[in-house]
Amino acid sequence: MADPFEVRMRFTTQLQHLNASVTSAQKAANYALKYRDMDEDLHSCILEQLEKNNMNNRANIMYFIEHLCDLSQRESHPSFTTMIQRDITHIVDAVAPPDGSGAANVKVARKVLTSLQSKDVLSVTTISELSERLDARDTLGGKGGDAGDGDLEMANGIDAPGAPSGVGSLGGRVSVGGTPTVRNGMARLDKRQVEQRIEEDRERGKRQREMYWAVSGEGDDEFVRMWEETVDVNEDDFLLMTEEREERVEIAEAS
């Protein structure tokens, strides 16, 4: 039997090193299911890391929770999902704290919560209650947190164009030594963490777009999709084809 302390330490390390790749989340989820007999202890690790780590890592853990619930359902081990359901309010509060320090994580929380609802992990009532809590914390980009990848640049003080060095786009100071600065009572990530988060958001966006484009590759799926996405031919298309034909004739005659 594996040593519980060693299992906990290795799982903690995996949580601390989560990134935007699906592989890192799946690896940690598989590890948790491998030692499912210690599920309560491993769940406590998740809550502990949500409290200890920076906002970037908390966002990564939130995405990991989605993978963990998905794998738990497939493996018919409901204990993890049950504990997630029990502590979901605490989890959301850690990912997007009420003090506004995690405003850039509001969009992440909403996205994962919606996914968990679609997987029947969370009820409509729970989602509604959590959405109301998140509305008050979404201080950037309007209701819904749709400001996109720029959330981090604004929320955490990346140097604004034309602003003095070290002054963010909202006037906040940017820390240089890696320690979050505080402005108006809100903790802010340092510049390195902001750049890391923006890069991770871009990677997730890229992967999401790839999922939209993906087809099964069986039969005529690719042809059918292209056919459905192709608009009808109109007069502009015929005019363009005529102009291109005339250009080709001119080039042929000139040569």
C-alpha positions in Angstrom: 0.0 0.0 0.0 1.3 3.4 -0.9 2.4 5.8 1.8 -0.4 8.3 2.4 2.0 11.1 3.1 3.9 10.5 -0.2 0.6 10.3 -2.1 -0.5 13.6 -0.7 2.9 15.3 -1.4 3.0 14.1 -5.0 -0.6 15.2 -5.6 0.1 18.6 -4.1 3.1 19.0 -6.4 0.9 18.2 -9.4 -1.7 20.8 -8.4 1.0 23.4 -7.9 2.4 22.7 -11.4 -0.9 22.7 -13.3 -0.9 24.8 -16.5 -3.1 25.5 -19.5 -2.5 22.1 -21.1 -5.1 19.4 -20.8 -2.4 16.8 -20.2 -1.4 18.3 -16.8 -5.1 18.4 -15.6 -5.7 14.8 -16.8 -2.5 13.6 -15.2 -3.5 15.0 -11.8 -7.1 13.6 -12.2 -5.8 10.2 -13.1 -3.5 10.3 -10.1 -6.4 11.2 -7.8 -8.5 8.3 -9.2 -5.6 5.9 -8.9 -5.6 6.6 -5.1 -9.3 6.9 -4.8 -9.2 5.2 -1.4 -7.6 8.4 -0.1 -10.2 10.6 -1.8 -11.0 12.7 1.3 -7.4 13.5 1.9 -6.8 14.4 -1.7 -9.8 16.6 -1.8 -8.5 18.4 1.3 -5.3 19.0 -0.8 -7.3 20.7 -3.5 -8.9 23.1 -0.9 -5.6 23.7 0.7 -3.9 24.7 -2.6 -6.8 26.9 -3.5 -6.1 28.9 -0.4 -2.3 29.0 -0.7 -1.5 29.6 -4.4 -1.7 32.7 -6.6 -4.7 33.5 -8.8 -3.2 31.9 -11.9 -2.8 28.5 -10.1 -6.3 28.8 -8.6 -7.7 29.2 -12.1 -5.8 26.1 -13.3 -7.1 24.2 -10.3 -10.7 25.2 -11.2 -10.2 23.8 -14.7 -8.7 20.7 -13.1 -11.8 20.2 -11.0 -13.8 19.9 -14.2 -11.6 17.1 -15.4 -11.7 15.4 -12.0 -15.5 15.4 -12.0 -15.6 14.1 -15.6 -13.2 11.3 -14.8 -15.0 10.4 -11.5 -18.2 9.9 -13.4 -16.6 7.7 -16.0 -14.9 5.7 -13.3 -18.1 5.4 -11.3 -16.5 6.9 -8.2 -18.9 9.6 -7.1 -17.0 10.5 -3.9 -15.0 13.3 -5.6 -18.1 14.9 -7.3 -20.0 14.6 -4.0 -17.3 16.5 -2.1 -17.1 19.1 -4.9 -20.8 19.6 -4.6 -20.5 20.0 -0.9 -17.7 22.5 -1.0 -18.4 24.3 -4.3 -19.2 27.6 -2.6 -15.9 27.5 -0.8 -14.1 26.6 -4.0 -15.7 29.5 -5.9 -14.9 31.9 -3.1 -11.2 30.8 -3.2 -11.0 31.1 -7.0 -12.7 34.5 -7.2 -12.5 36.0 -3.7 -15.2 38.5 -2.5 -12.5 41.2 -2.1 -12.2 41.5 -5.8 -8.6 40.3 -6.0 -9.7 37.4 -8.3 -11.8 39.5 -10.7 -10.0 38.0 -13.6 -11.0 34.5 -12.4 -14.7 35.3 -12.5 -14.9 34.3 -16.2 -13.1 31.0 -15.4 -15.4 30.2 -12.5 -18.5 30.8 -14.7 -17.2 28.7 -17.5 -16.4 25.7 -15.3 -19.6 26.0 -13.4 -21.6 25.9 -16.6 -19.7 22.8 -17.7 -20.4 21.1 -14.4 -24.0 21.9 -14.7 -24.1 20.3 -18.2 -22.5 17.2 -16.7 -25.2 17.1 -14.0 -22.6 17.6 -11.2 -24.3 20.9 -10.1 -28.0 21.7 -10.0 -29.6 24.7 -11.7 -30.4 26.2 -8.3 -26.8 26.0 -7.2 -25.6 27.6 -10.4 -28.1 30.4 -10.0 -26.9 31.1 -6.4 -23.2 31.0 -7.4 -23.9 33.3 -10.4 -25.4 35.9 -8.1 -22.3 35.7 -5.9 -20.0 36.2 -8.9 -22.0 39.1 -10.2 -20.9 41.3 -7.3 -17.2 40.3 -7.9 -17.0 40.9 -11.6 -15.6 44.4 -11.4 -14.1 44.3 -14.9 -15.6 43.9 -18.3 -19.2 44.4 -17.2 -21.6 41.6 -16.1 -20.5 38.2 -17.2 -16.8 38.9 -17.3 -16.5 39.0 -21.1 -13.6 41.3 -21.2 -11.5 38.4 -22.5 -7.8 37.9 -22.2 -7.4 41.6 -21.5 -8.8 41.1 -18.0 -5.4 40.3 -16.5 -3.8 43.3 -18.1 -6.2 45.7 -16.5 -6.8 43.8 -13.2 -3.2 43.4 -12.3 -1.4 46.5 -13.5 0.5 45.8 -16.7 2.1 49.0 -17.7 -0.3 51.1 -19.7 0.8 52.7 -23.0 2.4 56.1 -22.2 2.2 55.5 -18.4 5.4 55.8 -16.3 7.2 52.6 -15.7 5.6 50.6 -13.0 2.2 52.2 -13.3 -0.6 49.9 -14.5 -3.5 50.8 -16.8 -5.7 51.5 -13.7 -3.0 53.4 -12.0 -1.9 50.6 -9.8 1.8 49.9 -9.0 3.4 46.8 -10.5 5.5 44.8 -8.2 9.0 43.9 -9.5 10.1 41.3 -6.9 7.2 38.8 -7.5 5.1 39.9 -4.6 1.5 41.1 -5.4 1.0 44.8 -4.7 -2.2 46.2 -3.2 -4.2 49.1 -4.5 -7.6 50.2 -3.1 -7.6 47.0 -0.9 -7.2 44.7 -3.9 -4.2 42.4 -4.3 -2.6 42.4 -7.7 -0.3 40.0 -9.5 3.1 40.9 -10.5 4.0 41.5 -14.2 5.5 38.0 -14.6 2.3 36.3 -13.4 0.1 38.5 -15.6 2.1 37.6 -18.7 2.0 33.9 -17.7 -1.8 34.1 -17.3 -2.3 35.9 -20.6 -0.3 33.2 -22.3 -2.3 30.4 -20.7 -5.6 32.1 -21.6 -4.4 32.2 -25.2 -3.5 28.6 -25.2 -6.9 27.6 -23.8 -8.6 29.8 -26.4 -6.5 28.2 -29.2 -7.4 24.7 -28.0 -11.1 25.6 -27.7 -11.1 26.9 -31.3 -9.4 23.6 -32.4 -12.2 21.7 -30.8 -14.8 23.7 -32.8 -13.0 22.8 -36.0 -12.5 19.1 -35.2 -14.4 16.4 -37.1 -14.5 12.7 -36.5 -12.7 12.0 -39.8 -15.1 9.1 -40.6 -17.0 8.9 -43.8 -18.0 12.3 -45.3 -18.1 14.3 -42.1 -15.5 16.8 -43.3 -17.2 17.3 -46.6 -20.6 17.7 -44.9 -19.3 20.3 -42.5 -17.6 22.3 -45.3 -20.8 22.1 -47.3 -22.9 23.4 -44.4 -20.5 26.2 -43.7 -20.3 27.3 -47.3 -22.6 30.2 -48.3 -24.7 30.1 -51.5 -23.1 31.5 -54.7 -24.4 35.0 -55.5 -23.8 37.8 -58.1 -20.7 39.0 -56.3 -19.1 35.6 -56.7 -19.8 35.5 -60.4 -18.4 39.0 -60.8 -15.3 38.0 -58.9 -14.8 34.9 -61.1 -15.3 37.0 -64.2 -12.7 39.5 -63.1 -10.2 36.8 -62.2 -10.7 35.2 -65.6 -10.0 38.5 -67.4 -6.9 39.0 -65.3 -5.6 35.5 -66.3 -6.3 36.1 -70.0 -4.4 39.4 -69.8 -1.4 37.7 -68.1 -1.5 34.9 -70.7 -1.6 37.3 -73.6 1.2 39.4 -72.1 3.5 36.4 -71.7 
